[in-house]
Amino acid sequence: MVDLVERARAALTERKDQTELPGMSLIEHLNELRQRLVHSAVALVIGFFIAYAFHEKIFGIMQAPIVEALKKNHLDTQLVIHNPIDGFNMYLKISFTFGAILAAPYVLYQLWLFISPGLYANEKKYVTPFMVATVGLFLCGAFFGYHYVFPGSLGFLFDYSKQFKPLIEISEYTDLFNTVILGLGITFELPILVMFLSLFGIVSPKFLWKNIRYAILIIFIIAAIITPTPDVLTMCVFASPMLVLYLISIGVSFMVHPARRRKRAAEAS
């Protein structure tokens, strides 16, 4: 950890010394940050109202895996609430969640605009791959969780507790759904995080490969946290794509690391 902090400090110092862009004062940085936060907040509010307009359809999509699992086990498919306000709170919760997903591309673009003054001119070309990869990887993670991990986990849980009659409360089910789907969607963003760290020279392919054993440990800890079942098999199902993404991240780091880019520029000249 100390080594990583030192790498970050050295990389940021080097960029400050080498950048050709005029420096910004603290007040200018704060004004820029405020502007990006305001734009992002407006996008989140708009996303919330759009999602709320379709809240029943969204919940229908969320409810489909549990309904299918209940039908397969010949159980009542009606979910329950403990008090009248639970349904309203649940609709607000899913509207906030899916509104944030709708607004995410614009929020990410605001993030890019905020950090872009600290990038070199040739690094700003990464904005399009960054946007496409970020949204695409999140959707891949959510798709993987929705169509494979979540239904499989529900099937395991119902098979394991056939002697009981389930009374599934909607808010608890919503929390479980969000944990699995959003957890996997965010986890699939690992290559993007590594790309930024490598772009600024904070980590390198050698560093990532050297510490792969620690990465495997952290990946299994994260998988244990977000997996909805206690069995080892499901945890491995969660961890497997994360391990693959880590290996992909090493390749991404190799491509965008400053040392590699300088070598390609030297060969081209």
MONORWO-V784532 format. One record per residue. RES is the residue in three letters. PHI is phi in whole degrees, -180 to 180 (none if undefined). Layout:
RES|PHI, RES|PHI
This chain:
MET|none, VAL|-61, ASP|-62, LEU|-66, VAL|-63, GLU|-64, ARG|-62, ALA|-63, ARG|-63, ALA|-66, ALA|-65, LEU|-67, THR|-65, GLU|-63, ARG|-66, LYS|-64, ASP|-75, GLN|-97, THR|-62, GLU|-96, LEU|-81, PRO|-66, GLY|-70, MET|-110, SER|-75, LEU|-61, ILE|-63, GLU|-64, HIS|-62, LEU|-67, ASN|-65, GLU|-64, LEU|-62, ARG|-60, GLN|-61, ARG|-68, LEU|-67, VAL|-64, HIS|-61, SER|-67, ALA|-63, VAL|-62, ALA|-63, LEU|-66, VAL|-64, ILE|-62, GLY|-60, PHE|-62, PHE|-68, ILE|-64, ALA|-65, TYR|-65, ALA|-63, PHE|-120, HIS|-62, GLU|-70, LYS|-67, ILE|-63, PHE|-67, GLY|-61, ILE|-67, MET|-65, GLN|-78, ALA|-55, PRO|-62, ILE|-71, VAL|-64, GLU|-64, ALA|-66, LEU|-66, LYS|-63, LYS|-62, ASN|-99, HIS|57, LEU|-117, ASP|-65, THR|-92, GLN|-81, LEU|-80, VAL|-121, ILE|-128, HIS|-94, ASN|-150, PRO|-59, ILE|-81, ASP|-60, GLY|-63, PHE|-64, ASN|-62, MET|-65, TYR|-65, LEU|-64, LYS|-63, ILE|-71, SER|-69, PHE|-62, THR|-64, PHE|-75, GLY|-65, ALA|-65, ILE|-65, LEU|-63, ALA|-82, ALA|-55, PRO|-58, TYR|-69, VAL|-63, LEU|-64, TYR|-66, GLN|-64, LEU|-62, TRP|-63, LEU|-63, PHE|-72, ILE|-90, SER|-62, PRO|-61, GLY|-89, LEU|-100, TYR|-74, ALA|-59, ASN|-73, GLU|-85, LYS|-70, LYS|-69, TYR|-79, VAL|-62, THR|-67, PRO|-58, PHE|-62, MET|-65, VAL|-65, ALA|-67, THR|-63, VAL|-67, GLY|-63, LEU|-66, PHE|-63, LEU|-65, CYS|-64, GLY|-64, ALA|-65, PHE|-64, PHE|-60, GLY|-70, TYR|-71, HIS|-94, TYR|-125, VAL|-69, PHE|-65, PRO|-60, GLY|-63, SER|-67, LEU|-64, GLY|-60, PHE|-63, LEU|-65, PHE|-71, ASP|-65, TYR|-75, SER|-127, LYS|-66, GLN|-77, PHE|-113, LYS|-98, PRO|-79, LEU|-121, ILE|-91, GLU|-86, ILE|-65, SER|-69, GLU|-67, TYR|-65, THR|-62, ASP|-63, LEU|-64, PHE|-61, ASN|-64, THR|-62, VAL|-74, ILE|-70, LEU|-70, GLY|-60, LEU|-70, GLY|-61, ILE|-70, THR|-61, PHE|-69, GLU|-84, LEU|-53, PRO|-60, ILE|-68, LEU|-60, VAL|-65, MET|-60, PHE|-67, LEU|-62, SER|-75, LEU|-60, PHE|-90, GLY|76, ILE|-77, VAL|-124, SER|-133, PRO|-57, LYS|-63, PHE|-63, LEU|-65, TRP|-70, LYS|-63, ASN|-105, ILE|-64, ARG|-66, TYR|-71, ALA|-63, ILE|-62, LEU|-61, ILE|-64, ILE|-61, PHE|-71, ILE|-66, ILE|-63, ALA|-61, ALA|-66, ILE|-75, ILE|-91, THR|-70, PRO|-83, THR|-122, PRO|-86, ASP|-79, VAL|-69, LEU|-60, THR|-64, MET|-62, CYS|-67, VAL|-63, PHE|-69, ALA|-74, SER|-59, PRO|-64, MET|-67, LEU|-65, VAL|-62, LEU|-64, TYR|-65, LEU|-65, ILE|-63, SER|-63, ILE|-63, GLY|-65, VAL|-63, SER|-61, PHE|-62, MET|-77, VAL|-105, HIS|-62, PRO|-54, ALA|-63, ARG|-68, ARG|-67, ARG|-65, LYS|-66, ARG|-65, ALA|-66, ALA|-66, GLU|-66, ALA|-70, SER|-84
